[in-house]
Amino acid sequence: MLLPDCLDQRIAEAIKYQIDNEREQADTTSALWRERCEVARVAMFSDAERAVFISHVGERRGSAAAHEMRSQAETLRTNAIFFLARKLS
């Protein structure tokens, strides 16, 4: 079994790979793309770092924005885990 730090690093690498692939077809000047990149960056954080960052988002942008960021980051992390699982098998 991978250590948590190693797993977080592998998840971050998988997310970066996904974002790099999306970049080829995205309008990288749009607000939507900037939001996607911010969520990806947050998804690459450890659990503790994500919690702190999302808490700050809640304070500055409101609970709805924090909830949406949390949800999108969790989805990216889940997708990355499935990607890694397929890659290892």
Kinemage of the C-alpha trace (Angstrom):
@kinemage 1
@onewidth
@group {chain A} dominant
@subgroup {mainchain}
@vectorlist {calphas} color= white
{ca met a 1} P 0.000 0.000 0.000
{ca leu a 2} L 1.252 3.488 -0.843
{ca leu a 3} L 1.995 5.923 1.953
{ca pro a 4} L -0.426 8.877 2.121
{ca asp a 5} L 2.198 11.425 0.983
{ca cys a 6} L 3.160 9.229 -1.961
{ca leu a 7} L -0.479 8.712 -2.868
{ca asp a 8} L -1.167 12.463 -2.718
{ca gln a 9} L 1.812 13.016 -5.019
{ca arg a 10} L 0.552 10.408 -7.504
{ca ile a 11} L -2.936 11.925 -7.411
{ca ala a 12} L -1.473 15.395 -8.035
{ca glu a 13} L 0.524 14.081 -11.008
{ca ala a 14} L -2.599 12.449 -12.477
{ca ile a 15} L -4.581 15.688 -12.066
{ca lys a 16} L -1.790 17.687 -13.703
{ca tyr a 17} L -1.787 15.215 -16.603
{ca gln a 18} L -5.560 15.606 -16.992
{ca ile a 19} L -5.393 19.415 -16.917
{ca asp a 20} L -2.540 19.436 -19.428
{ca asn a 21} L -4.683 17.338 -21.780
{ca glu a 22} L -7.690 19.608 -21.300
{ca arg a 23} L -5.543 22.687 -21.956
{ca glu a 24} L -5.095 21.597 -25.572
{ca gln a 25} L -8.811 22.017 -26.248
{ca ala a 26} L -9.825 24.716 -23.779
{ca asp a 27} L -10.141 28.462 -24.108
{ca thr a 28} L -7.371 29.202 -21.650
{ca thr a 29} L -8.315 32.878 -21.480
{ca ser a 30} L -11.798 32.241 -20.087
{ca ala a 31} L -12.969 32.618 -16.519
{ca leu a 32} L -14.215 29.033 -16.672
{ca trp a 33} L -10.691 27.802 -17.430
{ca arg a 34} L -9.201 29.860 -14.575
{ca glu a 35} L -11.790 28.344 -12.231
{ca arg a 36} L -10.971 24.844 -13.494
{ca cys a 37} L -7.255 25.436 -12.875
{ca glu a 38} L -7.934 26.761 -9.373
{ca val a 39} L -10.023 23.699 -8.533
{ca ala a 40} L -7.301 21.441 -9.955
{ca arg a 41} L -4.688 23.173 -7.821
{ca val a 42} L -6.848 22.701 -4.734
{ca ala a 43} L -7.467 19.052 -5.643
{ca met a 44} L -3.705 18.496 -5.648
{ca phe a 45} L -3.425 19.608 -2.011
{ca ser a 46} L -3.300 17.170 0.887
{ca asp a 47} L -6.507 16.697 2.894
{ca ala a 48} L -5.393 19.200 5.543
{ca glu a 49} L -4.287 21.808 3.005
{ca arg a 50} L -7.549 21.431 1.074
{ca ala a 51} L -9.605 21.891 4.224
{ca val a 52} L -7.775 25.104 5.131
{ca phe a 53} L -7.995 26.523 1.620
{ca ile a 54} L -11.693 25.710 1.267
{ca ser a 55} L -12.355 27.244 4.682
{ca his a 56} L -10.755 30.471 3.440
{ca val a 57} L -12.890 30.303 0.290
{ca gly a 58} L -15.961 29.991 2.505
{ca glu a 59} L -14.934 33.069 4.487
{ca arg a 60} L -14.166 35.170 1.418
{ca arg a 61} L -16.616 33.933 -1.221
{ca gly a 62} L -19.370 32.296 0.798
{ca ser a 63} L -20.415 28.785 1.693
{ca ala a 64} L -21.900 28.002 -1.729
{ca ala a 65} L -18.569 28.726 -3.440
{ca ala a 66} L -16.700 26.661 -0.853
{ca his a 67} L -19.108 23.749 -1.272
{ca glu a 68} L -18.780 23.873 -5.060
{ca met a 69} L -14.986 23.972 -4.868
{ca arg a 70} L -14.924 21.058 -2.424
{ca ser a 71} L -17.237 19.033 -4.643
{ca gln a 72} L -15.275 19.708 -7.832
{ca ala a 73} L -11.933 19.005 -6.123
{ca glu a 74} L -13.255 15.706 -4.754
{ca thr a 75} L -14.460 14.736 -8.222
{ca leu a 76} L -11.052 15.490 -9.725
{ca arg a 77} L -9.329 13.453 -7.016
{ca thr a 78} L -11.730 10.538 -7.523
{ca asn a 79} L -11.138 10.600 -11.271
{ca ala a 80} L -7.384 10.668 -10.675
{ca ile a 81} L -7.600 7.656 -8.353
{ca phe a 82} L -9.550 5.688 -10.975
{ca phe a 83} L -6.998 6.726 -13.609
{ca leu a 84} L -4.154 5.493 -11.398
{ca ala a 85} L -5.982 2.241 -10.663
{ca arg a 86} L -6.414 1.541 -14.392
{ca lys a 87} L -2.788 2.462 -15.037
{ca leu a 88} L -1.537 0.034 -12.353
{ca ser a 89} L -3.604 -2.905 -13.548
